[in-house]
Amino acid sequence: MKTKAAIVYISILFLILVVLFFYGFKRAILSKNIMLLNNRYVELKRSTNTLLETNNRSFENFILENTYDQDLKNAITKKDTNWLTSNFIPTLESYGVDYVWILTNDGNVLFASDENDNNLSFPIDKNIFSENVLENPYKNFYANIGNTVTQLTMAPMEFTHKAKGKFNALIFLVFGKKYDSAYLNNLSEISTGANFSVLKHGTLLQDSINSKENIIRHHYCLAGFSGTNFATLESSKVLSEITVYNESFGKYSLIYLSLILLLAMAYYKFIGVKVLKPIAILSAALNGKEGKYLEKLKVKHDEFGNIAILLDDSFENTKKLNEEIVLRKKSEDELKIAAVQLENATIEKIIAEQGKKAKGDFLSTMSHEIRTPINGVIGIANLLKAEPLNPSQHDLVDTLVFSSNYLLSILTDILDFSKIEAGNLTFDNVQFNLNEICNNIQSLNQANAKNKSLSLILNTDDQVSSYLKGDSLRLCQILNNIIGNAIKFTNSGNVTFGYRLLNTIDKKQNIAFTIQDSGIGIAVNRLDSIFDSFSQADRTISTNYGGTGLGLTISKKLIELQGGNIIVESEVNKGTTFTFTLSFEVVNIAEHNIIKYERKNAVLNLNGLNVLVAEDNNINASILHKFFKKWNVKMDLAVNGVEVLEKLTKHEYDLILMDLHMPIMGGEEATKRIRNTETNTYKAIPIIALTADATTETQKMMLASGFNNYVTKPFSPDKLYDILEQYSSLLDESIKIESRSK
């Protein structure tokens, strides 16, 4: 019977667990005992060393005091042995001194005394004594006298210094104290219950901890006259309380295990009668699907009796359940049809989401492809602006710059729109000067307004902090979009823009920005649709004025994603007013670390910085070469990642400017291989990405691949110069010179 076997196995497992528990508990107690033995050993060692050092120090101080005794000096000078015997010796015996010798410099004994023999021989040969004592007149050593280990302490009386570190003394006093049973018993009494004994071994024994007998031992070196080990003083201690506790634990553990075994047997018997037998009856009834087996159980007033009654009733209800199964099968078929419909709806939703992602990928790819030629146009325009031009040529270059920047702004709107739809738009948090930004925006749009004979007016609020922190680039994008629209749709009059402080809360200023024009206006019934994607207030606007219909949509999204809001008020043929609010953190002027400088007339020089450029577009490479030549930068060109790796093995470079999209091998793969190389020569070289794709995913990829920084196409010459200058200043010129010389 499987249930019975299971109960037997469970009972055996329970007993095994109990035994294991007691075994583990015993091991824990043994570990605790060992820890206690270690702690008591440390206490024994510390107390023994302290006790012996204190006794030795007291004995040394006593003999030193006697070296200054004038009566003793007079008795020795006069060779008055009677005074020594009657006065000096009793004083020493009262202190516990067992022996005393008075020696000359050459080791001859002038006087010797102990309890029984006044002519006690000095235990050290006088030749050895005379050779060593003058170099070290103070000694503490041990010797064997009368088969008893004795401590000897020596000090000179009236010693003087001689040449070559030698000393000369009137006499030497040597006191001896026997380490007999009386002295050892005295040590045991004043210690922490330790037992002391002297072991006459030639080598110092190791300390020991005996966990079986619960004995700890510490050995103290008793050095002879030459400094080598003469004997060993052993202090030991028996922790009898641990032994008693272990014996009690073993006895009671056996009693508890016996009781548990009896309880387990009783439990098994109870289970067999009260549980296993009723379960066997229920099993027979279920196998036969008949209620005749349940008669013995139905009369019992317990849980099994209730189960038997319920089981009997269940047999009666089986027929009804079979009828219900037919109805449920019909319902299941209906549910399957509904599930198919739901699956189709889910597939349609997935297809729609994939289409949305494909749209975003398409916009991102197209933006990248368009940015590459725009980079060439803007780069050439910036190069032309730096050349000496006549007024007519200067106007043409300005028009070229304006047109390319306008095209770039349209492309930026498309890219931002795809980022917003994909939920990948992020915002910077950098320091900026709001007044300077607005002045720059006014200057940027002034030419366009002047061409239409419009006045572009800026109104500011002095209550707004000089320096703020937030996403200044997005703020410029919003203002340029709305101001550009205002100029576009205004044929006469003026366009006014500016800002004012609403309030300051928790070091943040809430600022209202207003752009007002005297243009064509917007009909009231079209105000709600001007912020829709790819939508304009009138279908003829795109024909008459141009534009994608994305500028206001993106501006509204950018404002709302930063926690602000935008409203519009307009009247046809009278003008339009846009008002939006944003919050920026106030920057303490004392902590402001923006360094302002003008590069317009400055000489830009990067002192021969050696740069490897990876770029497959000839126009972009040519533009970079012209800028680098003006900045005194040495440039080497590679058209793909394979050429980059080849050139790195042959030449030394200070920095790599790496395009991401190149044939054969792109910039990402090339950078990974450089970072994973085992060659330290160029493993840590700074790598700057040059890319037309500035999405959040691309930025994360660049950091993960090992890029140090990135420059977005079309690149700003000033920004590119700043990055090159930053990494140029970090290079150690001495290392560069050394590596090039090799």
C-alpha positions in Angstrom: 0.0 0.0 0.0 1.6 3.2 -1.2 0.2 5.5 1.5 1.4 3.2 4.3 4.9 3.1 2.7 4.9 6.9 2.4 4.1 7.2 6.1 6.8 4.7 7.0 9.3 6.7 4.9 8.2 10.0 6.5 8.6 8.5 10.0 12.1 7.3 9.1 13.0 10.6 7.6 11.7 12.4 10.7 13.9 10.2 12.9 16.9 10.9 10.7 16.2 14.6 10.9 16.0 14.4 14.7 19.3 12.5 14.8 20.9 15.0 12.5 19.6 17.8 14.6 21.1 16.4 17.8 24.3 15.7 15.9 24.4 19.3 14.6 23.6 20.6 18.0 26.4 18.6 19.5 28.8 19.9 16.9 27.8 23.4 17.7 28.4 22.8 21.4 31.8 21.3 20.6 32.6 24.4 18.5 31.5 26.6 21.3 33.7 24.6 23.7 36.7 25.0 21.4 36.0 28.8 21.3 35.8 28.9 25.1 39.1 26.9 25.3 40.8 29.4 23.0 39.5 32.3 25.0 40.7 30.8 28.3 44.0 30.0 26.7 44.5 33.6 25.8 43.6 34.6 29.4 46.0 32.0 30.8 48.9 33.2 28.6 48.3 36.8 29.4 47.9 36.3 33.2 51.0 34.0 33.4 53.2 36.4 31.5 52.0 39.3 33.5 52.5 37.4 36.8 56.1 36.3 36.0 57.1 39.6 34.5 55.8 41.4 37.6 57.7 39.0 40.0 60.9 39.3 37.9 60.7 43.1 37.8 60.2 43.2 41.6 63.2 40.8 42.1 65.4 43.0 39.8 64.4 46.2 41.6 65.2 44.6 45.0 68.8 43.7 44.0 69.3 47.1 42.4 68.3 48.8 45.6 70.9 46.7 47.5 73.7 47.8 45.1 73.2 51.3 46.6 73.3 50.1 50.2 76.2 51.9 52.0 76.4 49.4 54.9 76.7 46.6 52.4 79.5 48.4 50.6 81.4 49.0 53.8 81.0 45.3 54.9 82.3 44.1 51.5 85.2 46.6 51.6 86.2 45.5 55.1 85.4 41.8 54.3 83.1 41.7 57.3 81.5 38.3 56.8 79.9 38.4 60.3 77.9 41.5 59.3 76.8 39.9 56.1 75.7 36.7 57.9 73.9 38.4 60.7 72.4 41.4 58.9 72.4 41.0 55.2 71.4 37.4 54.8 68.3 37.6 57.1 67.0 40.6 55.2 67.3 38.6 51.9 65.6 35.6 53.4 62.7 37.7 54.6 62.2 38.8 51.0 62.3 35.2 49.7 65.9 35.1 48.5 67.3 31.6 48.7 70.9 32.2 47.6 73.3 35.1 47.5 76.8 35.4 45.9 79.3 38.3 46.0 81.7 38.0 43.0 84.7 39.8 41.7 85.1 41.0 38.1 87.1 37.8 37.3 84.3 35.5 38.7 85.9 34.7 42.1 83.4 34.2 44.9 84.0 36.6 47.8 80.9 35.4 49.7 78.2 32.8 49.3 75.4 31.8 51.5 72.1 29.9 51.6 70.0 28.2 54.2 72.3 25.2 54.7 75.7 25.9 53.1 77.7 29.1 53.5 80.2 27.9 50.9 77.7 27.4 48.1 79.5 27.0 44.7 78.5 29.5 42.0 76.8 27.5 39.2 78.5 29.4 36.3 82.2 28.8 35.4 84.2 31.8 36.4 86.0 32.0 33.0 82.6 32.1 31.2 81.4 34.6 33.8 84.4 37.0 33.3 84.1 36.8 29.5 80.4 37.9 29.3 79.6 39.8 32.5 81.6 43.0 31.7 79.7 43.4 28.4 76.3 43.0 30.1 76.6 43.6 33.9 72.8 43.2 34.4 71.6 39.7 33.9 68.5 37.6 34.7 69.0 33.8 34.1 68.3 30.4 35.4 70.5 27.5 36.6 70.2 24.1 38.2 71.2 24.1 41.9 70.7 21.1 44.0 68.6 19.5 41.3 66.2 22.5 41.5 65.8 25.2 38.8 66.8 28.5 40.3 66.3 32.1 39.1 69.5 34.1 39.3 69.5 38.0 39.1 72.8 39.9 39.0 73.7 43.6 39.3 77.1 45.4 39.7 78.0 47.7 42.6 79.9 50.9 41.7 80.6 50.0 38.1 82.4 52.4 35.8 82.7 52.5 32.0 85.9 51.3 30.3 87.0 51.4 26.7 85.3 49.4 23.9 82.0 49.1 25.7 83.4 47.3 28.7 82.5 47.9 32.4 84.4 47.7 35.7 82.6 47.1 39.0 83.6 47.0 42.6 81.8 43.6 43.0 78.7 41.8 41.5 75.7 40.8 43.6 73.9 37.7 42.5 70.6 36.7 44.2 68.9 33.3 43.7 65.3 32.2 44.1 64.4 28.5 43.9 61.5 27.4 41.6 60.6 24.7 44.1 57.1 23.3 44.9 56.5 26.0 47.5 57.1 28.8 45.0 55.1 27.1 42.3 52.2 26.6 44.7 52.4 30.2 45.6 52.1 31.1 41.9 49.1 28.8 41.5 47.4 30.5 44.5 47.8 34.1 43.2 47.0 33.2 39.5 43.6 32.5 38.0 43.5 28.9 39.2 46.3 27.7 37.0 48.8 24.9 37.9 52.5 25.7 37.6 55.4 23.2 37.0 59.0 23.3 35.8 59.9 21.1 32.8 63.7 20.5 32.4 63.7 20.4 28.6 66.5 21.7 26.3 63.9 23.2 23.9 60.9 25.3 24.6 57.7 23.3 24.3 54.7 24.5 22.2 51.6 25.8 23.8 48.7 23.4 23.5 44.9 23.2 23.7 43.5 19.7 24.3 39.8 19.7 23.4 39.3 16.1 24.3 40.5 16.5 27.9 39.7 20.2 28.1 43.2 21.1 29.2 45.1 24.3 28.1 48.9 24.7 28.5 51.2 27.7 28.2 55.0 27.4 28.4 57.3 30.2 29.6 61.0 30.1 28.6 63.6 29.9 31.4 66.8 31.0 29.7 70.3 30.1 31.0 73.3 32.3 31.4 74.2 32.2 27.6 70.5 33.1 26.7 69.5 29.7 25.4 66.5 27.8 26.8 67.5 26.1 30.1 64.1 24.9 31.3 60.4 25.5 30.7 57.8 26.8 33.2 54.4 25.3 32.3 51.1 26.8 33.4 48.1 24.6 32.8 44.4 24.7 33.5 41.7 22.1 33.4 38.2 23.3 32.4 36.3 20.7 34.3 33.0 22.5 33.8 33.1 21.7 30.1 33.6 18.0 30.7 30.7 17.9 33.2 28.5 19.8 30.7 29.4 17.4 27.8 28.6 14.3 29.9 25.3 15.8 31.0 24.4 16.6 27.4 25.2 13.1 26.1 23.1 11.5 28.9 20.1 13.7 28.3 20.4 13.5 24.5 20.1 9.7 24.8 17.0 10.0 27.0 15.4 12.5 24.5 16.1 10.3 21.5 14.5 7.3 23.2 11.4 9.3 24.0 11.1 10.5 20.5 11.5 7.0 19.2 8.6 5.8 21.4 6.5 8.7 20.3 7.2 7.9 16.7 6.1 4.3 17.1 2.9 5.3 18.9 2.3 7.9 16.2 2.7 5.2 13.5 0.3 2.8 15.3 -2.3 5.6 15.6 -2.0 6.5 11.9 -2.4 2.9 10.9 -5.7 2.5 12.7 -7.2 5.9 12.3 -5.9 7.0 8.9 -4.6 4.2 6.8 -7.5 1.8 7.2 -10.2 4.4 6.3 -8.1 5.5 3.3 -8.0 1.9 2.0 -11.8 1.7 2.2 -12.2 5.0 0.4 -9.7 3.9 -2.3 -11.7 0.6 -2.9 -15.0 2.6 -3.2 -13.4 5.0 -5.7 -11.9 2.2 -7.8 -15.3 0.4 -7.9 -17.3 3.6 -8.2 -19.9 2.0 -5.8 -21.2 3.1 -2.4 -21.5 -0.4 -0.9 -17.8 -0.2 0.4 -18.6 2.9 2.4 -21.1 1.4 4.9 -18.4 1.0 7.6 -17.3 4.5 7.3 -20.7 6.3 7.0 -21.7 5.4 10.6 -18.5 7.1 12.0 -18.9 10.6 13.2 -15.5 11.9 12.1 -13.9 13.4 9.0 -13.7 10.1 7.2 -17.4 9.4 7.9 -18.2 12.8 6.4 -16.0 12.0 3.4 -17.8 8.7 2.9 -21.2 10.4 2.9 -20.0 13.0 0.4 -18.5 10.4 -1.8 -21.7 8.3 -1.8 -23.6 11.4 -2.8 -21.0 12.2 -5.5 -21.7 8.8 -7.2 -25.4 9.9 -7.4 -24.4 13.2 -8.9 -22.1 11.7 -11.6 -25.0 11.2 -14.0 -26.0 14.8 -13.7 -22.5 15.9 -14.3 -22.3 13.8 -17.5 -25.3 15.7 -18.8 -23.7 19.0 -17.9 -20.6 18.0 -19.7 -22.5 18.0 -23.0 -23.7 21.6 -22.3 -20.2 22.7 -21.3 -18.7 21.2 -24.5 -21.1 23.4 -26.4 -20.0 26.4 -24.4 -16.4 25.5 -25.0 -16.9 25.5 -28.7 -18.3 29.0 -28.4 -15.3 30.1 -26.3 -12.9 28.7 -29.0 -14.6 30.9 -31.6 -14.2 33.9 -29.3 -10.6 33.0 -28.7 -9.9 32.9 -32.4 -11.5 36.4 -32.8 -9.4 37.7 -29.9 -6.2 36.2 -31.5 -7.0 37.9 -34.8 -7.4 41.2 -33.0 -4.1 40.7 -31.2 -2.3 39.9 -34.4 -3.7 43.1 -36.0 -2.5 45.1 -33.0 1.0 43.5 -33.3 1.1 44.3 -37.0 0.1 47.9 -36.2 2.8 48.2 -33.6 5.4 46.7 -36.0 4.2 49.2 -38.6 4.7 52.0 -36.1 8.2 50.8 -35.3 9.0 50.4 -39.0 7.9 54.0 -39.6 10.2 55.2 -36.8 13.1 53.1 -38.2 12.5 54.5 -41.7 12.5 58.1 -40.4 15.6 57.5 -38.4 17.4 55.9 -41.4 16.3 58.7 -43.8 17.4 61.3 -41.3 20.9 59.7 -41.2 21.1 59.5 -45.0 20.1 63.1 -45.4 22.4 64.4 -42.7 25.5 63.1 -44.4 25.3 65.4 -47.5 24.0 68.2 -45.4 27.2 67.9 -43.3 29.1 68.5 -46.5 27.0 71.6 -47.4 27.2 73.2 -44.0 31.0 72.3 -43.7 31.8 74.0 -47.0 29.6 77.0 -46.1 31.5 77.4 -42.8 34.8 77.2 -44.6 33.6 79.8 -47.1 32.6 82.2 -44.3 36.1 82.1 -42.9 37.5 83.2 -46.3 37.8 86.9 -47.4 34.6 87.6 -49.4 33.1 90.6 -51.1 29.7 91.8 -50.0 27.9 89.9 -52.8 29.7 86.7 -52.0 29.1 87.2 -48.3 25.3 87.5 -48.9 25.4 84.3 -51.0 27.2 82.4 -48.3 24.8 83.7 -45.7 21.9 82.5 -47.9 23.6 79.1 -48.2 24.1 78.8 -44.5 20.5 79.9 -43.8 19.1 77.4 -46.3 21.2 74.5 -45.1 20.3 75.3 -41.5 16.6 75.5 -42.4 16.8 72.2 -44.2 18.6 70.8 -41.1 15.8 72.2 -38.8 13.2 70.4 -40.9 15.2 67.2 -40.7 15.6 67.7 -36.9 11.8 68.1 -36.6 11.3 64.8 -38.5 13.8 63.0 -36.3 12.4 64.4 -33.1 8.9 63.4 -34.2 10.0 59.8 -34.6 11.7 59.9 -31.2 8.6 61.2 -29.5 6.4 58.5 -31.2 8.9 55.8 -30.1 9.2 57.3 -26.6 13.0 57.6 -26.8 13.3 61.4 -26.4 15.6 62.5 -23.6 16.4 66.0 -22.1 19.7 67.5 -21.0 20.3 69.4 -17.8 23.1 71.9 -18.4 23.8 75.5 -17.3 22.9 78.3 -19.7 22.3 82.1 -19.8 18.7 82.7 -20.9 19.4 86.3 -22.0 22.3 85.2 -24.2 20.2 82.5 -25.8 17.4 84.9 -26.6 19.8 87.4 -28.1 21.3 84.7 -30.2 17.9 83.6 -31.4 17.1 87.3 -32.2 20.3 87.6 -34.2 19.6 84.3 -36.0 16.1 85.3 -37.2 16.9 89.0 -37.7 18.0 88.6 -41.3 14.8 86.7 -42.2 12.7 89.3 -40.5 14.7 92.1 -42.2 14.1 90.6 -45.6 10.3 91.0 -45.0 10.7 94.6 -43.5 9.6 93.3 -40.1 10.8 94.4 -36.7 12.0 91.5 -34.4 11.7 92.8 -30.8 13.0 91.1 -27.7 11.5 91.8 -24.2 13.2 90.4 -21.1 12.6 90.3 -17.4 15.4 91.3 -15.0 13.8 89.2 -12.2 14.8 86.0 -14.1 18.1 84.6 -12.8 21.2 85.2 -14.9 22.0 81.5 -15.1 19.6 78.6 -15.2 19.9 74.8 -15.6 17.9 72.8 -18.1 17.8 71.7 -21.8 18.8 74.9 -23.6 18.9 73.2 -27.0 15.3 72.1 -26.8 14.3 75.6 -25.6 16.1 77.1 -28.7 14.3 74.6 -30.9 10.9 75.6 -29.5 11.6 79.3 -29.8 13.0 79.1 -33.3 10.0 77.0 -34.5 7.4 79.4 -33.1 9.4 82.6 -34.1 10.1 81.2 -37.5 6.3 80.6 -38.0 5.5 84.1 -36.8 7.9 85.7 -39.3 6.7 83.3 -42.0 3.0 84.3 -41.6 3.6 88.0 -40.9 3.8 90.3 -44.0 4.0 93.7 -42.2 4.3 95.1 -38.7 6.5 93.3 -36.2 7.2 90.1 -34.2 7.7 90.4 -30.5 9.1 87.6 -28.3 10.4 87.5 -24.7 10.0 86.1 -21.3 8.8 87.0 -17.8 9.0 85.4 -14.3 5.8 83.9 -12.9 7.1 82.6 -9.6 10.0 80.8 -7.8 9.4 77.6 -5.9 12.1 75.4 -4.3 15.0 77.1 -6.3 13.1 76.7 -9.5 11.8 79.6 -11.6 8.6 79.2 -13.6 9.0 81.3 -16.7 6.4 82.4 -19.3 7.6 82.8 -22.9 5.5 84.9 -25.3 5.7 85.1 -29.1 3.3 87.7 -30.7 3.0 88.7 -34.3 0.8 90.9 -36.4 0.3 88.3 -39.2 -2.5 86.6 -41.0 -3.9 85.0 -37.8 -5.8 81.7 -37.4 -9.5 81.1 -37.5 -11.1 80.1 -34.2 -12.4 76.8 -35.6 -8.8 75.9 -36.7 -7.0 76.6 -33.4 -7.5 73.1 -32.0 -5.9 71.5 -35.1 -2.7 73.5 -35.5 -0.8 71.2 -33.1 -1.8 68.0 -34.9 0.9 66.1 -36.7 1.4 67.0 -40.4 -1.4 69.5 -40.1 -1.7 73.2 -40.8 -4.5 75.7 -40.2 -5.3 75.9 -43.9 -4.5 73.6 -46.8 -3.2 76.5 -48.9 -0.6 77.4 -46.3 1.8 74.7 -47.4 1.5 76.0 -51.0 1.9 79.6 -50.1 4.4 79.5 -47.2 5.9 76.0 -47.2 6.7 73.8 -44.2 6.0 70.3 -43.0 3.3 71.0 -40.4 5.5 69.4 -37.7 7.0 72.4 -36.0 4.2 73.3 -33.6 3.4 69.6 -33.0 7.0 68.9 -31.8 7.2 72.2 -29.9 4.0 71.3 -28.0 5.3 67.8 -27.2 8.7 69.1 -26.1 7.0 71.6 -23.7 4.6 69.0 -22.3 7.3 66.4 -21.8 9.2 68.9 -19.7 6.1 69.6 -17.5 5.0 72.8 -19.2 2.0 73.8 -21.3 1.3 76.0 -24.3 -1.8 78.1 -25.3 -2.5 80.1 -28.5 -4.7 83.1 -29.0 -5.4 84.5 -32.5 -7.7 86.6 -34.6 -7.8 86.5 -38.4 -5.8 89.3 -40.1 -4.8 90.7 -36.7 -2.1 88.3 -35.5 -1.4 85.4 -33.2 0.1 85.1 -29.7 1.7 81.9 -28.4 2.4 81.6 -24.7 4.2 78.6 -23.1 5.6 78.0 -19.6 8.7 76.0 -18.5 10.5 75.6 -15.1 14.3 75.8 -14.8 16.6 75.3 -11.8 18.3 78.5 -10.6 22.1 78.3 -10.7 24.1 80.2 -8.0 26.3 82.8 -9.8 29.2 82.1 -7.4 29.1 78.4 -8.4 28.6 79.1 -12.1 31.6 77.7 -14.0 30.8 78.5 -17.6 33.9 80.1 -19.2 32.9 82.7 -21.8 35.3 83.3 -24.7 35.2 84.6 -28.2 36.8 82.6 -31.0 35.9 84.9 -33.8 39.3 86.5 -34.1 41.3 84.0 -32.0 44.0 81.8 -33.4 43.0 78.2 -33.1 46.0 75.8 -32.6 46.0 72.2 -31.4 49.8 72.0 -31.5 50.3 69.1 -34.0 47.6 66.8 -32.6 47.9 63.5 -34.6 44.4 62.3 -35.5 43.3 59.2 -37.5 40.0 60.0 -39.4 37.8 57.0 -40.4 35.4 58.5 -43.0 34.2 56.9 -46.3 32.6 60.1 -47.6 35.2 62.1 -49.7 33.4 65.5 -49.2 33.3 65.1 -45.4 36.9 64.0 -45.3 37.9 67.0 -47.4 36.1 69.4 -45.1 37.7 67.9 -42.0 41.1 68.1 -43.7 40.7 71.8 -44.4 39.6 72.5 -40.8 42.4 70.4 -39.4 45.0 72.2 -41.5 43.8 75.6 -40.0 44.0 74.1 -36.5 47.5 72.7 -37.0 46.2 69.1 -36.7 48.0 66.2 -38.4 45.4 64.0 -40.2 45.6 60.5 -41.6 42.6 59.0 -43.4 41.0 55.5 -43.4 37.9 54.6 -45.4 36.7 51.7 -43.3 37.3 49.8 -40.0 39.8 47.4 -41.5 42.1 50.2 -42.6 41.8 51.7 -39.1 43.1 48.5 -37.5 45.9 48.2 -40.1 47.1 51.8 -39.6 47.1 51.4 -35.8 49.6 48.6 -36.0 52.0 50.8 -38.1 51.6 54.4 -36.7 51.0 56.2 -33.4 47.9 58.4 -33.1 46.7 60.7 -30.3 43.0 60.3 -31.2 40.6 58.5 -33.6 37.6 60.3 -35.2 35.4 57.3 -36.2 32.4 57.3 -38.5 29.8 54.7 -37.5 28.6 53.7 -41.0 31.4 52.5 -43.3 31.7 49.7 -45.8 33.4 46.4 -45.0 33.7 47.2 -41.3 31.8 49.9 -39.5 33.0 52.1 -36.6 31.2 50.1 -33.9 32.9 46.8 -34.8 36.3 48.5 -35.2 36.0 50.2 -31.8 35.1 46.9 -30.1 38.2 45.2 -31.6 40.4 48.1 -30.5 39.1 47.9 -26.9 39.4 44.1 -26.8 43.0 44.0 -28.1 45.8 42.7 -25.9 48.2 45.5 -27.2 48.3 48.3 -24.6 49.8 50.7 -27.1 46.5 51.7 -28.6 44.0 49.9 -26.4 43.2 53.1 -24.4 43.4 55.6 -27.3 40.5 58.2 -27.2 37.9 57.4 -29.9 35.3 60.0 -30.9 32.2 58.9 -32.9 31.3 60.9 -36.0 27.6 60.0 -36.7 24.5 61.4 -38.3 22.3 59.2 -36.0 22.0 60.8 -32.6 19.2 58.7 -31.2 19.2 57.5 -27.6 19.8 53.9 -28.7 22.8 55.0 -30.7 24.3 56.9 -27.8 23.9 53.9 -25.5 25.5 51.7 -28.2 28.5 54.1 -28.6 29.2 54.1 -24.8 28.8 50.3 -24.6 31.2 49.8 -27.6 34.0 51.9 -26.0 33.6 55.3 -27.6 34.7 58.2 -25.4 32.5 60.9 -27.0 30.6 61.7 -30.2 30.1 64.5 -32.7 26.8 64.7 -34.6 26.7 65.4 -38.3 26.4 68.1 -39.5 29.0 69.1 -37.0 29.7 72.5 -35.6 33.4 73.5 -36.1 33.4 75.1 -32.7 32.0 71.9 -31.0 34.5 69.7 -32.9 37.4 72.0 -31.9 36.2 71.9 -28.2 36.2 68.1 -28.1 39.6 67.9 -29.8 41.1 70.5 -27.4 39.6 68.7 -24.4 41.3 65.4 -25.2 44.5 67.1 -26.4 44.9 68.7 -23.0 44.6 65.3 -21.3 47.5 63.8 -23.3 50.8 63.5 -21.4 53.3 65.3 -23.8 56.3 63.4 -22.3 54.7 60.1 -23.1 53.7 61.2 -26.6 57.3 62.4 -27.4 58.8 59.2 -26.0 56.4 57.0 -27.9 57.1 58.9 -31.2 60.9 58.7 -30.6 60.6 54.9 -30.5 
